């Protein structure tokens, strides 16, 4: 799994591609949290369309737990996935229940809208 972070004017843009790896995902959450703090950003757009669709429900609950342990409610997350990856809202539901504002969607305009950011181009 490859994770790329890019600072935008209004948010941190994260791109995740390849085969999902729980350890790499947990490490990426720490990187994202640290970058948001360093850059003073409070919005994160995650483009996860490049991940394979085999992220299990257990993986999603685990990632939500990690998000909740290290991220404050001051940082909003939007996760854009392919339509076939929208089999469950386990990540979103579990993270929101733990106080992390997050939206998972297969619609780019919905993701950017949740962040209050204009879509590119």
trRosetta pair geometry for C-beta under 8 A, 3 or more apart (Angstrom, degrees):
i j d omega theta_ij theta_ji phi_ij phi_ji
1 16 6.5 -6 -175 -168 104 92
1 17 7.3 160 -155 82 58 39
1 18 4.5 -172 -107 81 41 116
1 19 6.0 -104 -61 76 78 52
1 20 6.0 47 -82 -129 132 24
1 21 4.3 -145 4 18 123 101
1 24 4.4 162 68 90 119 151
1 25 6.9 -23 119 -53 164 77
1 51 7.2 14 -127 -115 105 95
2 16 7.4 160 82 -151 51 45
2 17 5.1 -15 59 62 99 90
2 18 5.2 101 7 -10 81 131
3 14 6.5 -16 -167 -169 92 99
3 15 7.3 158 -154 81 44 51
3 16 5.4 -7 -103 -102 76 77
3 24 6.7 175 -18 162 118 103
3 28 4.3 -159 -115 -110 169 125
3 31 7.1 131 116 61 138 147
4 14 7.1 156 81 -156 51 48
4 15 4.6 -5 55 55 101 100
4 17 8.0 13 1 8 103 104
5 12 6.2 -19 -161 -177 98 106
5 13 7.3 140 -160 80 46 54
5 14 5.5 -14 -102 -102 70 76
5 31 6.5 -144 -37 138 145 116
5 32 6.8 -173 -103 -95 127 69
5 35 5.7 -153 173 -62 153 174
6 12 7.5 147 74 -166 42 59
6 13 4.5 -23 66 66 94 105
6 14 7.8 -178 23 -76 69 33
6 15 7.6 26 2 -5 109 102
7 12 6.2 -36 -106 -111 54 69
7 13 7.7 -165 -79 21 5 83
7 35 7.5 -144 -76 176 93 116
7 39 5.7 -165 -118 -128 123 155
7 41 7.4 -160 -135 -44 87 145
8 11 5.2 4 62 61 116 66
8 12 7.0 -179 22 -97 84 17
8 13 5.2 76 -26 -23 115 108
8 45 7.8 7 16 27 142 122
10 41 7.9 107 150 -136 30 103
10 43 6.4 -11 142 58 80 135
10 115 7.8 118 129 142 113 117
10 117 5.0 161 106 -118 137 108
11 41 6.0 116 -139 -169 33 125
11 43 3.9 -67 -110 97 104 101
11 44 6.3 175 -176 -88 101 22
11 45 5.4 73 127 -9 141 98
11 115 5.9 9 -86 176 150 144
11 117 5.5 -46 -16 -81 133 155
12 32 6.5 148 115 -150 148 84
12 35 5.8 113 -124 114 146 121
12 36 5.9 -95 -15 -80 144 79
12 39 6.9 132 -75 59 106 147
12 41 5.0 134 -33 103 94 156
12 43 7.2 169 21 92 70 54
12 44 4.9 -19 65 -111 100 76
12 45 7.3 -178 86 28 49 67
13 45 5.2 -17 -113 68 65 104
13 47 7.2 13 -174 -6 88 107
14 28 7.3 107 -163 175 134 117
14 32 6.1 -21 -77 -99 144 119
14 44 6.2 15 -3 -176 119 100
14 45 6.9 175 27 88 73 50
14 46 4.5 -20 73 -109 111 71
14 47 6.9 -179 90 23 55 67
15 46 7.9 163 -85 -160 25 53
15 47 4.8 -13 -111 64 72 108
15 50 6.6 41 176 20 91 135
16 25 7.7 38 -136 -105 144 85
16 28 7.1 44 -95 -158 113 170
16 46 6.5 12 -4 -174 113 98
16 47 7.0 178 25 86 68 56
16 48 4.8 -2 58 -112 116 71
16 50 6.3 -178 98 65 49 97
16 51 5.3 3 118 -54 104 109
17 50 3.2 -38 -106 130 83 134
17 51 6.5 -141 -126 -64 25 52
18 21 7.9 -11 109 -9 113 102
18 50 6.9 20 -11 137 47 99
18 51 6.8 -19 62 -115 42 58
18 52 7.3 -38 143 -16 31 91
19 51 7.7 89 -135 -156 11 71
19 52 5.3 6 -112 5 56 128
19 54 7.7 -10 -149 53 79 117
20 25 6.8 8 -165 -47 84 128
20 51 5.4 54 -67 -168 89 118
20 52 6.2 -114 -10 53 86 88
20 54 6.4 -153 27 79 118 77
20 55 4.7 135 -71 -85 170 87
20 59 6.4 58 145 179 139 160
21 24 3.9 56 86 17 113 113
21 25 6.4 172 85 -16 56 85
22 25 5.5 -55 -144 36 30 113
22 26 6.4 30 158 -18 66 103
22 59 5.7 -127 -88 -130 102 95
22 62 6.2 3 -147 102 119 147
22 63 7.6 -130 -137 -62 77 88
23 26 5.9 -53 -149 35 30 109
23 27 6.4 28 153 -15 63 107
24 27 5.6 -56 -148 40 33 112
24 28 6.2 39 151 -26 66 105
25 28 5.5 -50 -147 32 32 115
25 29 6.8 39 151 -25 62 97
25 59 7.5 81 39 -177 161 102
25 63 5.5 -55 143 -102 132 113
25 66 7.7 133 121 56 89 155
26 29 5.7 -46 -156 25 35 114
26 30 7.1 34 148 -15 62 101
26 62 7.7 -60 -72 144 108 104
26 63 7.3 -135 -76 -109 67 66
26 66 5.0 -135 -126 -122 84 161
27 30 5.7 -53 -158 34 39 112
27 31 6.5 39 146 -19 68 104
28 31 5.4 -52 -148 37 38 113
28 32 6.1 39 153 -21 69 104
29 32 5.7 -52 -145 36 30 112
29 33 6.3 32 154 -19 63 107
29 63 7.1 171 -57 -157 134 79
29 66 5.0 128 53 131 167 116
29 67 5.9 -121 -141 -82 134 62
29 70 6.3 120 139 59 109 134
29 71 7.3 -96 -176 -38 102 114
30 33 5.8 -54 -147 37 29 112
30 34 6.3 28 155 -17 64 109
30 70 6.5 -60 -97 166 64 171
31 34 5.8 -60 -148 39 28 109
31 35 6.2 25 156 -17 66 109
32 35 5.8 -57 -145 39 28 109
32 36 6.3 31 156 -21 64 105
32 44 5.9 50 -174 -128 124 148
33 36 5.9 -54 -148 33 28 111
33 37 6.5 25 155 -15 62 107
33 70 5.1 -67 -77 138 167 114
33 71 5.6 -130 -100 -84 110 81
33 75 7.6 -157 -116 19 69 172
34 37 5.8 -58 -151 38 31 110
34 38 6.1 28 154 -19 67 111
35 38 5.6 -55 -140 40 32 111
35 39 5.8 9 167 -1 68 115
35 41 7.4 -11 128 40 80 122
36 39 6.4 -68 -137 50 22 95
36 40 7.9 -121 170 60 53 3
36 41 4.8 -101 -137 72 69 86
36 42 6.7 96 -170 -89 114 34
36 44 6.6 -62 -78 -63 125 110
36 75 5.5 27 176 -113 162 136
37 40 7.7 24 -176 -70 24 38
41 44 7.4 105 127 -67 118 71
41 75 7.8 63 115 -123 70 99
42 74 5.4 -79 -138 148 119 82
42 75 5.1 -132 -156 -102 60 58
42 76 6.7 54 143 12 78 80
43 75 7.2 -170 -72 -157 24 64
43 76 5.1 -10 -114 62 72 96
43 78 7.7 9 -174 2 91 101
43 115 4.5 98 -164 -158 128 109
43 116 7.3 -120 -98 50 151 88
43 117 6.3 158 137 -42 154 125
44 75 6.3 33 -9 173 109 106
44 76 7.1 -175 28 92 71 49
44 77 4.8 -16 69 -109 106 73
44 78 7.2 180 92 28 57 63
44 115 7.9 -153 51 -109 29 128
45 78 5.2 -13 -116 65 65 103
45 80 7.2 15 -177 -8 87 111
45 111 6.4 95 -138 149 95 115
45 112 7.0 12 -108 -91 132 67
45 115 6.2 -58 -71 -38 93 161
45 117 7.0 -92 -55 58 128 153
46 77 6.4 12 -6 -170 114 98
46 78 6.8 -177 27 90 73 50
46 79 4.5 -14 70 -111 115 71
46 80 6.8 -178 91 23 58 69
47 50 7.1 51 128 1 92 98
47 80 5.1 -16 -116 63 58 114
48 51 4.9 -21 -179 7 84 121
48 79 5.6 8 2 -173 126 94
48 80 6.4 164 29 77 72 53
48 81 5.0 -21 81 -91 105 77
48 85 7.2 -157 112 142 109 167
49 80 6.1 -31 -38 121 99 92
49 81 6.1 154 -82 -150 60 30
49 82 4.9 103 -139 -50 81 82
49 85 7.8 -150 -115 7 51 143
51 55 6.5 27 139 -40 135 120
51 81 7.7 -47 50 -127 109 91
51 85 7.3 80 79 -108 102 147
52 55 7.7 148 86 -32 69 76
53 82 6.9 -76 -83 65 106 121
53 84 5.3 -36 -114 115 151 106
53 85 5.0 -135 -123 -85 86 77
53 87 8.0 97 -179 -16 104 121
55 59 4.9 -121 -170 86 75 139
55 60 6.2 92 143 -57 107 88
55 85 7.1 39 34 -150 114 104
56 59 4.5 107 54 1 75 100
56 60 7.1 -136 100 -4 46 85
57 60 5.5 -53 -152 35 35 114
57 61 6.5 36 151 -18 67 102
57 88 5.7 9 -102 61 97 166
57 90 4.9 135 -149 -43 80 168
58 61 5.8 -52 -148 36 33 110
58 62 6.3 35 153 -20 65 107
59 62 5.7 -57 -149 37 30 113
59 63 6.3 29 154 -18 66 106
60 63 5.8 -52 -146 36 30 110
60 64 6.4 34 153 -20 63 105
60 88 6.8 -179 42 92 168 116
60 90 4.0 95 104 92 136 112
60 91 4.0 -101 -165 -57 98 83
60 94 7.0 136 133 23 86 135
61 64 5.6 -54 -150 35 32 113
61 65 6.5 37 151 -23 64 103
61 90 5.8 -62 -56 163 76 116
61 91 7.6 -124 -61 -88 31 51
61 94 5.2 167 -124 -90 65 170
62 65 5.6 -52 -153 31 33 114
62 66 6.6 30 151 -16 65 104
63 66 5.6 -53 -149 37 35 111
63 67 6.3 40 151 -22 66 103
63 91 5.8 -15 80 -123 116 107
63 95 8.0 -38 111 -64 78 114
64 67 5.5 -50 -148 35 33 115
64 68 6.3 29 155 -17 65 108
64 90 7.3 -126 -21 139 138 72
64 91 5.2 -179 -60 -149 103 54
64 92 7.9 -103 -98 -15 123 9
64 93 7.9 -33 -113 74 160 53
64 94 3.5 97 110 100 167 112
64 95 4.0 -126 -141 -57 94 77
64 98 6.5 140 158 17 95 134
64 100 7.3 -169 -157 46 75 136
65 68 5.9 -60 -150 39 28 108
65 69 6.3 30 153 -24 65 107
65 94 7.2 -45 -47 151 66 125
65 98 7.3 152 -110 -64 43 166
66 69 5.7 -51 -145 31 32 113
66 70 6.6 -10 169 12 63 110
67 70 7.0 -92 -155 50 21 82
67 71 5.1 -31 -177 22 66 128
67 77 7.2 -70 -147 -5 137 159
67 95 5.1 -7 82 -123 140 116
67 98 7.5 126 89 82 90 133
67 100 4.9 44 134 -113 114 174
67 102 7.1 13 160 -52 160 146
68 71 6.9 -59 -96 49 18 87
68 95 6.1 -166 -53 -136 96 63
68 98 3.4 -33 -112 135 146 141
68 99 6.4 103 -136 50 98 84
68 100 5.3 -117 -86 -26 70 119
71 75 5.3 -93 -170 59 107 126
71 77 7.8 16 164 -36 165 123
71 100 5.6 61 88 -117 119 115
72 75 6.1 96 64 7 70 91
73 99 5.1 -76 -72 163 109 94
73 100 6.7 -138 -98 -103 60 35
73 101 6.1 81 -157 -13 73 97
75 100 7.8 -21 79 -148 85 86
75 101 7.7 -177 96 52 42 94
76 101 4.6 -42 -114 99 79 117
76 102 7.3 170 -167 -82 57 44
76 114 6.9 -164 165 139 126 90
76 115 5.7 165 105 -114 124 68
77 95 7.6 -50 53 148 132 157
77 100 6.8 5 17 160 120 106
77 101 7.0 152 25 98 69 62
77 102 4.2 -8 70 -112 104 89
77 103 7.4 -179 98 27 62 57
78 102 7.4 176 -81 -157 30 58
78 103 5.1 -9 -118 62 74 96
78 105 7.2 -30 -168 26 92 107
78 110 8.0 175 -154 115 123 67
78 111 3.8 127 162 -166 126 81
78 112 6.9 179 104 -62 169 28
78 114 4.8 144 -93 71 116 122
78 115 5.0 -87 -14 -40 131 106
79 91 7.0 -21 41 108 162 143
79 92 7.7 -142 38 -70 120 94
79 102 6.7 21 -7 -177 106 104
79 103 7.1 -172 28 92 71 48
79 104 4.5 -20 70 -107 109 76
79 105 7.4 137 79 23 60 59
79 111 7.2 -136 58 -124 20 120
80 105 6.4 -29 -109 76 59 75
80 106 7.2 96 -163 -126 66 27
80 107 8.0 -118 -129 67 93 24
80 108 5.8 29 -126 -100 141 65
80 111 4.6 -50 -69 -53 97 164
81 85 3.8 -109 166 84 125 133
81 86 6.1 154 87 -58 122 76
81 104 6.2 14 0 -173 120 97
81 105 7.3 161 30 85 81 25
81 106 5.6 -58 79 -88 71 73
82 85 4.9 95 58 -1 74 106
82 86 7.9 -135 98 -15 45 84
82 106 6.3 22 163 -130 17 107
83 86 5.8 -51 -160 17 42 115
83 106 4.4 84 -84 -162 58 161
84 87 7.5 9 168 -47 50 94
85 106 7.2 151 56 -87 89 104
86 89 7.9 12 -161 -69 77 72
86 104 7.2 165 -113 133 84 105
86 105 7.6 19 -99 -148 126 29
86 106 5.1 -79 -37 -35 133 118
89 92 4.5 -50 -178 51 90 116
89 93 5.0 93 116 -27 93 101
89 104 6.1 176 -132 56 74 120
90 93 6.0 -56 -133 42 24 107
90 94 5.8 18 169 -13 63 115
91 94 6.3 -65 -144 42 20 104
91 95 6.0 12 163 -13 62 115
91 102 7.1 -88 134 124 91 143
91 104 5.8 90 73 -47 113 144
92 95 6.1 -64 -143 41 23 105
92 96 6.0 20 163 -16 64 112
92 102 5.4 -148 -123 103 68 99
92 103 6.4 38 -124 -131 126 27
92 104 4.5 -124 -48 9 117 103
93 96 6.0 -58 -142 39 24 108
93 97 6.2 25 158 -19 61 110
94 97 5.8 -55 -148 36 28 113
94 98 6.6 16 154 -9 61 111
95 98 5.8 -68 -153 44 32 105
95 100 4.1 -64 173 68 96 118
95 102 4.6 13 99 26 141 139
96 99 7.7 95 -172 -37 31 9
96 100 6.6 -94 -78 68 33 64
96 101 7.0 54 -110 -110 79 36
96 102 6.3 -127 -58 44 80 84
103 110 7.0 -131 145 142 137 96
103 111 6.5 -175 96 -116 112 58
103 114 4.1 -119 22 -125 149 168
105 110 4.4 -116 164 92 167 127
105 111 5.2 -156 58 -60 117 84
105 114 7.6 162 -3 -18 136 137
107 110 4.0 66 86 7 108 114
107 111 6.9 174 90 -14 57 83
108 111 5.6 -56 -151 35 36 112
108 112 6.3 26 157 -11 70 106
108 119 6.0 83 137 -124 107 130
109 112 5.9 -54 -143 43 33 106
109 113 5.9 39 155 -24 65 111
109 119 5.8 -58 -101 -45 66 141
110 113 5.5 -56 -143 38 28 115
110 114 6.4 35 155 -26 63 102
111 114 5.9 -51 -154 27 28 112
111 115 7.0 15 152 -7 60 106
112 115 5.8 -63 -155 43 36 107
112 117 4.9 -101 -162 79 83 85
112 118 6.8 -4 167 151 131 10
112 119 4.5 -161 9 -71 171 76
113 116 7.3 35 -173 -75 34 34
